[in-house]
Amino acid sequence: MIEIQGLVFEYPGHRALHGVSLTIADKAITALVGPNGAGKTTLLRCMAALETPYAGRVLIDGLDTR
């Protein structure tokens, strides 16, 4: 299970994610859809622990990505 709670990420002068929360169940197929600049890649980078969010947390199978 992937659990995202209140995720906030900021680039200098621009907030890319503002309070994103969602839960993805085990074995679920999920798509991220949106226009360019919507924060899809930033969300995936935070989930993969390639970026550190300003606030909030990402749990993957109960483990915090930080």
N, CA, C and O atoms as a GROMACS GRO file, in nm:
protein
  264
    1MET      N    1   0.084  -0.117   0.000
    1MET     CA    2   0.000   0.000   0.000
    1MET      C    3   0.090   0.124   0.000
    1MET      O    4   0.193   0.127   0.067
    2ILE      N    5   0.049   0.224  -0.074
    2ILE     CA    6   0.117   0.353  -0.076
    2ILE      C    7   0.024   0.455  -0.013
    2ILE      O    8  -0.092   0.468  -0.053
    3GLU      N    9   0.075   0.526   0.085
    3GLU     CA   10  -0.005   0.626   0.155
    3GLU      C   11   0.070   0.759   0.153
    3GLU      O   12   0.184   0.767   0.198
    4ILE      N   13   0.006   0.862   0.100
    4ILE     CA   14   0.065   0.995   0.092
    4ILE      C   15  -0.023   1.087   0.175
    4ILE      O   16  -0.145   1.092   0.156
    5GLN      N   17   0.040   1.162   0.267
    5GLN     CA   18  -0.036   1.246   0.360
    5GLN      C   19   0.018   1.388   0.358
    5GLN      O   20   0.131   1.413   0.399
    6GLY      N   21  -0.064   1.482   0.312
    6GLY     CA   22  -0.032   1.624   0.318
    6GLY      C   23   0.098   1.665   0.255
    6GLY      O   24   0.170   1.748   0.310
    7LEU      N   25   0.132   1.608   0.140
    7LEU     CA   26   0.261   1.632   0.076
    7LEU      C   27   0.269   1.773   0.018
    7LEU      O   28   0.182   1.816  -0.057
    8VAL      N   29   0.376   1.842   0.055
    8VAL     CA   30   0.402   1.977   0.004
    8VAL      C   31   0.546   1.979  -0.048
    8VAL      O   32   0.639   1.936   0.021
    9PHE      N   33   0.562   2.029  -0.170
    9PHE     CA   34   0.696   2.042  -0.227
    9PHE      C   35   0.706   2.176  -0.298
    9PHE      O   36   0.615   2.216  -0.371
   10GLU      N   37   0.816   2.245  -0.275
   10GLU     CA   38   0.836   2.377  -0.335
   10GLU      C   39   0.968   2.382  -0.410
   10GLU      O   40   1.072   2.339  -0.360
   11TYR      N   41   0.962   2.437  -0.530
   11TYR     CA   42   1.082   2.478  -0.602
   11TYR      C   43   1.100   2.626  -0.570
   11TYR      O   44   1.005   2.691  -0.527
   12PRO      N   45   1.219   2.681  -0.588
   12PRO     CA   46   1.236   2.823  -0.559
   12PRO      C   47   1.133   2.909  -0.635
   12PRO      O   48   1.131   2.912  -0.758
   13GLY      N   49   1.050   2.977  -0.560
   13GLY     CA   50   0.950   3.065  -0.617
   13GLY      C   51   0.825   2.999  -0.671
   13GLY      O   52   0.741   3.066  -0.730
   14HIS      N   53   0.811   2.866  -0.651
   14HIS     CA   54   0.695   2.796  -0.708
   14HIS      C   55   0.660   2.674  -0.623
   14HIS      O   56   0.747   2.591  -0.595
   15ARG      N   57   0.535   2.663  -0.582
   15ARG     CA   58   0.490   2.546  -0.507
   15ARG      C   59   0.435   2.444  -0.606
   15ARG      O   60   0.335   2.468  -0.673
   16ALA      N   61   0.502   2.328  -0.613
   16ALA     CA   62   0.463   2.225  -0.709
   16ALA      C   63   0.353   2.134  -0.654
   16ALA      O   64   0.263   2.095  -0.728
   17LEU      N   65   0.359   2.101  -0.526
   17LEU     CA   66   0.258   2.016  -0.461
   17LEU      C   67   0.208   2.088  -0.337
   17LEU      O   68   0.287   2.141  -0.260
   18HIS      N   69   0.079   2.090  -0.319
   18HIS     CA   70   0.020   2.161  -0.204
   18HIS      C   71  -0.081   2.071  -0.133
   18HIS      O   72  -0.198   2.066  -0.172
   19GLY      N   73  -0.036   2.001  -0.029
   19GLY     CA   74  -0.126   1.920   0.053
   19GLY      C   75  -0.184   1.799  -0.018
   19GLY      O   76  -0.301   1.767   0.000
   20VAL      N   77  -0.103   1.730  -0.098
   20VAL     CA   78  -0.150   1.612  -0.170
   20VAL      C   79  -0.164   1.494  -0.074
   20VAL      O   80  -0.070   1.461  -0.002
   21SER      N   81  -0.281   1.432  -0.073
   21SER     CA   82  -0.306   1.314   0.009
   21SER      C   83  -0.379   1.211  -0.075
   21SER      O   84  -0.475   1.243  -0.145
   22LEU      N   85  -0.332   1.086  -0.069
   22LEU     CA   86  -0.400   0.978  -0.138
   22LEU      C   87  -0.351   0.845  -0.083
   22LEU      O   88  -0.245   0.836  -0.022
   23THR      N   89  -0.431   0.742  -0.107
   23THR     CA   90  -0.396   0.606  -0.069
   23THR      C   91  -0.414   0.517  -0.190
   23THR      O   92  -0.518   0.522  -0.257
   24ILE      N   93  -0.313   0.436  -0.218
   24ILE     CA   94  -0.319   0.342  -0.329
   24ILE      C   95  -0.311   0.203  -0.268
   24ILE      O   96  -0.212   0.168  -0.203
   25ALA      N   97  -0.414   0.123  -0.289
   25ALA     CA   98  -0.420  -0.012  -0.232
   25ALA      C   99  -0.321  -0.106  -0.300
   25ALA      O  100  -0.275  -0.080  -0.411
   26ASP      N  101  -0.288  -0.215  -0.230
   26ASP     CA  102  -0.201  -0.318  -0.288
   26ASP      C  103  -0.260  -0.370  -0.418
   26ASP      O  104  -0.381  -0.386  -0.430
   27LYS      N  105  -0.174  -0.396  -0.513
   27LYS     CA  106  -0.210  -0.455  -0.642
   27LYS      C  107  -0.306  -0.370  -0.724
   27LYS      O  108  -0.371  -0.420  -0.815
   28ALA      N  109  -0.315  -0.241  -0.694
   28ALA     CA  110  -0.401  -0.150  -0.770
   28ALA      C  111  -0.321  -0.089  -0.884
   28ALA      O  112  -0.201  -0.064  -0.871
   29ILE      N  113  -0.386  -0.065  -0.995
   29ILE     CA  114  -0.325   0.004  -1.108
   29ILE      C  115  -0.375   0.148  -1.102
   29ILE      O  116  -0.496   0.173  -1.102
   30THR      N  117  -0.282   0.242  -1.098
   30THR     CA  118  -0.317   0.383  -1.081
   30THR      C  119  -0.246   0.466  -1.186
   30THR      O  120  -0.130   0.441  -1.218
   31ALA      N  121  -0.316   0.565  -1.239
   31ALA     CA  122  -0.257   0.655  -1.339
   31ALA      C  123  -0.258   0.797  -1.284
   31ALA      O  124  -0.353   0.839  -1.219
   32LEU      N  125  -0.151   0.871  -1.312
   32LEU     CA  126  -0.144   1.014  -1.280
   32LEU      C  127  -0.165   1.089  -1.411
   32LEU      O  128  -0.086   1.077  -1.504
   33VAL      N  129  -0.271   1.165  -1.416
   33VAL     CA  130  -0.306   1.236  -1.539
   33VAL      C  131  -0.322   1.383  -1.507
   33VAL      O  132  -0.382   1.420  -1.406
   34GLY      N  133  -0.268   1.469  -1.593
   34GLY     CA  134  -0.283   1.612  -1.575
   34GLY      C  135  -0.199   1.687  -1.677
   34GLY      O  136  -0.117   1.627  -1.747
   35PRO      N  137  -0.219   1.817  -1.687
   35PRO     CA  138  -0.144   1.896  -1.783
   35PRO      C  139   0.003   1.912  -1.741
   35PRO      O  140   0.041   1.881  -1.628
   36ASN      N  141   0.084   1.962  -1.835
   36ASN     CA  142   0.224   1.990  -1.804
   36ASN      C  143   0.230   2.087  -1.686
   36ASN      O  144   0.154   2.183  -1.680
   37GLY      N  145   0.322   2.060  -1.593
   37GLY     CA  146   0.339   2.148  -1.478
   37GLY      C  147   0.243   2.121  -1.364
   37GLY      O  148   0.236   2.200  -1.270
   38ALA      N  149   0.167   2.011  -1.370
   38ALA     CA  150   0.069   1.981  -1.266
   38ALA      C  151   0.132   1.918  -1.142
   38ALA      O  152   0.069   1.915  -1.037
   39GLY      N  153   0.257   1.867  -1.153
   39GLY     CA  154   0.325   1.808  -1.038
   39GLY      C  155   0.332   1.657  -1.040
   39GLY      O  156   0.368   1.595  -0.940
   40LYS      N  157   0.300   1.595  -1.152
   40LYS     CA  158   0.302   1.449  -1.162
   40LYS      C  159   0.442   1.393  -1.139
   40LYS      O  160   0.460   1.303  -1.058
   41THR      N  161   0.540   1.445  -1.209
   41THR     CA  162   0.676   1.396  -1.195
   41THR      C  163   0.732   1.428  -1.057
   41THR      O  164   0.803   1.346  -0.999
   42THR      N  165   0.701   1.544  -1.004
   42THR     CA  166   0.746   1.581  -0.870
   42THR      C  167   0.690   1.484  -0.767
   42THR      O  168   0.761   1.443  -0.675
   43LEU      N  169   0.563   1.447  -0.780
   43LEU     CA  170   0.502   1.351  -0.689
   43LEU      C  171   0.574   1.217  -0.697
   43LEU      O  172   0.605   1.157  -0.594
   44LEU      N  173   0.600   1.169  -0.818
   44LEU     CA  174   0.671   1.041  -0.834
   44LEU      C  175   0.812   1.049  -0.778
   44LEU      O  176   0.860   0.952  -0.719
   45ARG      N  177   0.880   1.162  -0.796
   45ARG     CA  178   1.016   1.177  -0.742
   45ARG      C  179   1.015   1.177  -0.589
   45ARG      O  180   1.107   1.124  -0.527
   46CYS      N  181   0.913   1.235  -0.528
   46CYS     CA  182   0.899   1.231  -0.383
   46CYS      C  183   0.869   1.089  -0.336
   46CYS      O  184   0.921   1.044  -0.233
   47MET      N  185   0.786   1.018  -0.410
   47MET     CA  186   0.753   0.879  -0.374
   47MET      C  187   0.876   0.789  -0.384
   47MET      O  188   0.890   0.695  -0.307
   48ALA      N  189   0.965   0.818  -0.479
   48ALA     CA  190   1.086   0.738  -0.499
   48ALA      C  191   1.202   0.784  -0.410
   48ALA      O  192   1.313   0.731  -0.421
   49ALA      N  193   1.178   0.882  -0.324
   49ALA     CA  194   1.279   0.937  -0.232
   49ALA      C  195   1.393   1.005  -0.307
   49ALA      O  196   1.505   1.012  -0.256
   50LEU      N  197   1.366   1.055  -0.428
   50LEU     CA  198   1.466   1.132  -0.502
   50LEU      C  199   1.459   1.280  -0.466
   50LEU      O  200   1.554   1.355  -0.489
   51GLU      N  201   1.346   1.323  -0.411
   51GLU     CA  202   1.326   1.460  -0.362
   51GLU      C  203   1.272   1.452  -0.219
   51GLU      O  204   1.199   1.359  -0.185
   52THR      N  205   1.309   1.548  -0.137
   52THR     CA  206   1.258   1.554   0.000
   52THR      C  207   1.147   1.658   0.006
   52THR      O  208   1.170   1.776  -0.022
   53PRO      N  209   1.026   1.616   0.043
   53PRO     CA  210   0.916   1.712   0.050
   53PRO      C  211   0.935   1.814   0.161
   53PRO      O  212   1.001   1.786   0.261
   54TYR      N  213   0.876   1.931   0.142
   54TYR     CA  214   0.881   2.037   0.243
   54TYR      C  215   0.799   1.996   0.365
   54TYR      O  216   0.838   2.025   0.478
   55ALA      N  217   0.686   1.931   0.342
   55ALA     CA  218   0.599   1.884   0.451
   55ALA      C  219   0.525   1.760   0.403
   55ALA      O  220   0.520   1.733   0.284
   56GLY      N  221   0.469   1.688   0.496
   56GLY     CA  222   0.394   1.567   0.465
   56GLY      C  223   0.483   1.445   0.466
   56GLY      O  224   0.602   1.452   0.499
   57ARG      N  225   0.423   1.331   0.431
   57ARG     CA  226   0.500   1.207   0.431
   57ARG      C  227   0.448   1.109   0.329
   57ARG      O  228   0.331   1.113   0.289
   58VAL      N  229   0.538   1.020   0.288
   58VAL     CA  230   0.505   0.912   0.195
   58VAL      C  231   0.540   0.782   0.262
   58VAL      O  232   0.654   0.761   0.304
   59LEU      N  233   0.442   0.693   0.274
   59LEU     CA  234   0.463   0.561   0.332
   59LEU      C  235   0.442   0.456   0.223
   59LEU      O  236   0.339   0.455   0.156
   60ILE      N  237   0.540   0.369   0.206
   60ILE     CA  238   0.529   0.258   0.112
   60ILE      C  239   0.543   0.131   0.193
   60ILE      O  240   0.648   0.105   0.251
   61ASP      N  241   0.437   0.053   0.197
   61ASP     CA  242   0.430  -0.068   0.281
   61ASP      C  243   0.468  -0.036   0.425
   61ASP      O  244   0.536  -0.114   0.491
   62GLY      N  245   0.424   0.079   0.475
   62GLY     CA  246   0.447   0.118   0.614
   62GLY      C  247   0.581   0.183   0.641
   62GLY      O  248   0.606   0.226   0.753
   63LEU      N  249   0.669   0.190   0.541
   63LEU     CA  250   0.801   0.250   0.560
   63LEU      C  251   0.800   0.393   0.506
   63LEU      O  252   0.758   0.419   0.393
   64ASP      N  253   0.847   0.485   0.588
   64ASP     CA  254   0.854   0.627   0.548
   64ASP      C  255   0.973   0.644   0.453
   64ASP      O  256   1.082   0.594   0.481
   65THR      N  257   0.952   0.712   0.341
   65THR     CA  258   1.058   0.728   0.242
   65THR      C  259   1.169   0.822   0.289
   65THR      O  260   1.275   0.828   0.225
   66ARG      N  261   1.148   0.892   0.395
   66ARG     CA  262   1.256   0.979   0.446
   66ARG      C  263   1.356   0.895   0.519
   66ARG      O  264   1.455   0.948   0.570
   0.00000   0.00000   0.00000
